[in-house]
Amino acid sequence: MEEQTTINLTNVIFESLNQLFSKLFSSIDNTIYSVLDDIIFIKPSILNNSKFEQIIGTSSSNGILLIANSLVLGFIIYYSINYLISHLTYSRIDSPKQFIFKAIIFIAIMNSSLWICEQIINIIYLISNSISKLGENLFNTSINFSNFIENINKTIYLQNNEFNIFSFDGIIKSFTSFGLINLIFTYSLRYIMIQIFVLISPFAFLSLITNSSEWFFKVWIKTFISLLLVQILVLLILLLSFTINITQNSSISKLLFIGIIFALSRSNNYMKEIFGGISTTVQANISSFTNN
């Protein structure tokens, strides 16, 4: 009798845990993951925010643009001192005409930095959208995370919709759910970093005035483009996921979906290795952000 009571109590605990995790994963699937598409696939509208525009400045007399324009005087003084010293050290330096020409060009570009960044984002988004349309024509479905998660659930959940956290399918579902939650943190950080790099864009363009400071622009443009290009790699990985033969009884297809999620979580690092820049993976340590 005592043994039967223990078995019944164990079954109750198992059923409670299964119901708890089933509702948890279902709630996450229906709510949180829907924002992944908006976070990962950056659109030019990310900059269409009145408060954001006020921070960067609507003209050269306010916001960050005011600070950047104030630094122009510092660059002029810096060049003047270097020009005088160059006559003593015989070091090569831009002529006054070259400096004035570069200053006029890049100061104008600096004051249009928000518009330039918006066009760069728009170009990357158009490429991403073209890949998405290609996949939609090939598979007759939208290439997004909602459909990707739906495909995962088709391979994991049984036909009677029973969920067992202690089964192989339950373990696979747990890995995929927590992996996708990690994607939310990773790409939320990337979303913020893109906005930060837009905010410092005036200083990046201003740094092109002198040869000794142009390294800052090179680092900025490489990192900014690298952060944006991640979404193209993500789309290609998602596109590949729709080629997986979905079979509920196939362990290979289930494991392949875990591999897809792992590849998605590492996309930042892969792009960093190819183009340089920074990693926005949440597990990355501080040194990952400083190594170019």
ABEGO torsion letter per residue (X at the ends): XAAAAAAAAAAAAAAAAAAAAAAAAAAAAAAAAAAAAAAABBBAAAABBAAAAAAAEABAABEAAAAAAAAAAAAAAAAAAAAAAAAAAGBBBBBAAAAAAAAAAAAAAAAAAAAAAAAAAAAAAAAAAAAAAAAAAAAGBBBBAAAAAAAAAAAABBAAGBBBAABAAAAAAAAAAAAAAAAAAAAAAAAAAAAAAAAAAAAAAAAAABAAAAAAAAAAAAAAAAAAAAAAAAAAAAAAAAABBBBAABAAAAAAAAAAAAAAAAAAAAAAAAAEEBBABAABBAAAAABX
